[in-house]
Amino acid sequence: MSVKILIADDEFQAREGLAAILARNPQEWTVAGEASNGQEAVEKAILHRPDILITDIRMPGLSGIEVLHRLKEALPQLVVILLTGFSE
């Protein structure tokens, strides 16, 4: 059984790059979907019920941290990995 991962980042290249890396081991990882903003990440996470969410901290609308808070109750077992390209 592979682990389902949802990728959320407002930068297309970041999403595609992560998806390409994960696709190298399809027996271990499955990309359950991609989201380009925080609201879409929440909706797709509830729909696809991934095991892991990889999300950017800064996105339009909802930040990665806000996404985490919104999903905490709906998906308590969800593992969240927060990424950022900012130096702060």
Salt bridges, closest charged atoms under 4 A:
GLU34 OE1 - ARG15 NE 3.57
GLU40 OE2 - LYS44 NZ 3.23
GLU88 OE1 - ARG58 NH2 2.33
